[in-house]
Amino acid sequence: MVSFTDSAEATALAERARDLMEDVVLPKERELTGGMAASDRTLKELRAAAKEYGVYAPQIDEAYGGMGYDFRDALPTFEEAGRSLLGAQAMRIAAPDEGNMHLLELHGSELQKDEYLEPLVEAEISSGFSMTEPIQGGGSDPKMLKTTAEKDGDEWVINGHKWWTTNGIGADILLVFARTDREVHPYEGCSVFIVPSDADGVEIVRNIPHIGPDIDRHGHAEIEYNDVRVPEEHLLGTEGAGFKHVQERLGPARLTHCMRYSGMASRALDIAKAYMSEREAFGTTIADKQAPRHAIAQHETELAAARALVREAADEISAGGEARIPVSMAKVFTANATQDAIDTALQFCGGNGIAKDLPIADFYESVRQFRLVDGADEVHLRSIARDAFEDIDSAELDPITRYGQ
Ligand SMILES: Cc1cc2nc3c(=O)[nH]c(=O)nc-3n(C[C@H](O)[C@H](O)[C@H](O)COP(=O)(O)OP(=O)(O)OC[C@H]3O[C@@H](n4cnc5c(N)ncnc54)[C@H](O)[C@@H]3O)c2cc1C
């Protein structure tokens, strides 16, 4: 087993999270067989238990109802939470609320924090993050953003069409990314707004039918914003600094997502190892056969590498850096490593891997999105490649050019 250099506080928090998972969350998950969605009551009970175990909203400042842990110290707890699709919901560290709370904490006015951050932390309200748009709007290339917000007196008027807003149906507030100045480059001309979902002109078109489990109750909405008016106090952060703010939200959110998914992959492997150790075929248990053993060893190695990459990027963020390339490397590597591990875990459970009696089928459906959300694989590889090809030293070619002349 590979161990990492997490602080004593981080390790103690993650151990409490592990206890909550073992004592409360996994037994509750096992009751919800057949892909059943968790009820409001169940989520409430799980959150009450998370408070009791001292692992509720660890990443949020105590002033807003959290526990005041540094991002780096909270990180290992996200992995524990990821061991069930209900874990992050219980600890109030599930996307998209977690990233939205982070953005509100960083840039919200005192009024916005009172009105939205504290109730979000308490799970009295929920939120969505509305950035992606149908073709030809903002997607992998967010500079293609079409949604606009124009100032009219002391109000902003928002017009646009979004889709894939996770939690869009049922959210009380939507953080909407819009172009506020078309005269400048999008990097200087976009802003984020807090839009109450019951504002006039917010029209939910549909919940997009998709691959994915129901247990965590996450839908993804297509939403039209037609002349939606919000008071100027609903601008989140600085006008024109939307890209910068979104980057501040996305960097850490990509890493917390990595940790939730490595927890999921690790649990999938644990279930598969238990099955393989019991199940016999052709005279031995499946765990006794070398090819399956090596496959498990390969995935354990890749997950350990993923955890190390995530910590490397998180250390840089905690030290005040942006860590763009380390975050891209961690994200693209973890998304593929966790997808492959979960696929193998499903395979070695035979038909039971497909059944929703075990959580692996839900994990399998859930993990596929991770190679697309928070930047598709190719978008991160593009950034890593751009960095890799910078500062080329032509002196490396001297031996060739010397003979070629
Ligand atoms: C389950 C789920 C939840 C989501 N939640 C949210 C949310 O809460 N809020 C939100 O705003 N959005 C959300 N999204 C949207 C998500 O962020 C986008 O789907 C993602 O950014 C890709 O954008 P796109 O779908 O427009 O793909 P496109 O931009 O159309 O890209 C299609 C594909 O082209 C390839 N590609 C793109 N650029 C390059 C390149 N430079 N080189 C090579 N290949 C490339 C990639 O394979 C990419 O997947 C969610 C999506 C999913 C599936």
The ligand as a Gaussian input file, in Angstrom:
#p B3LYP/6-31G(d) Opt

LIG

0 1
 C      -22.648000      14.614000     -17.015000
 C      -22.253000      15.995000     -17.401000
 C      -22.353000      17.030000     -16.490000
 C      -22.023000      18.336000     -16.864000
 N      -22.207000      19.363000     -15.968000
 C      -22.032000      20.643000     -16.367000
 C      -22.376000      21.731000     -15.526000
 O      -22.817000      21.555000     -14.380000
 N      -22.239000      22.991000     -16.005000
 C      -21.773000      23.239000     -17.256000
 O      -21.673000      24.413000     -17.628000
 N      -21.428000      22.220000     -18.100000
 C      -21.557000      20.941000     -17.692000
 N      -21.267000      19.896000     -18.534000
 C      -20.765000      20.187000     -19.863000
 C      -19.305000      19.815000     -20.063000
 O      -18.485000      20.722000     -19.362000
 C      -19.053000      19.796000     -21.566000
 O      -19.781000      18.696000     -22.106000
 C      -17.592000      19.702000     -21.917000
 O      -16.910000      20.871000     -21.562000
 C      -17.412000      19.502000     -23.436000
 O      -18.116000      20.485000     -24.145000
 P      -19.121000      20.023000     -25.305000
 O      -20.070000      19.011000     -24.771000
 O      -19.702000      21.248000     -25.909000
 O      -18.190000      19.284000     -26.342000
 P      -17.542000      19.915000     -27.639000
 O      -16.932000      21.220000     -27.359000
 O      -18.564000      19.855000     -28.718000
 O      -16.370000      18.876000     -27.936000
 C      -16.643000      17.552000     -28.428000
 C      -15.392000      16.723000     -28.332000
 O      -14.403000      17.238000     -29.206000
 C      -13.118000      16.897000     -28.741000
 N      -12.282000      18.115000     -28.697000
 C      -12.595000      19.334000     -28.214000
 N      -11.563000      20.192000     -28.327000
 C      -10.565000      19.501000     -28.901000
 C       -9.225000      19.807000     -29.281000
 N       -8.703000      21.017000     -29.073000
 N       -8.484000      18.838000     -29.876000
 C       -8.987000      17.604000     -30.071000
 N      -10.225000      17.242000     -29.734000
 C      -11.009000      18.164000     -29.152000
 C      -13.298000      16.301000     -27.348000
 O      -13.229000      14.884000     -27.446000
 C      -14.703000      16.703000     -26.981000
 O      -15.313000      15.783000     -26.083000
 C      -21.556000      18.592000     -18.174000
 C      -21.437000      17.531000     -19.098000
 C      -21.778000      16.257000     -18.725000
 C      -21.662000      15.151000     -19.747000

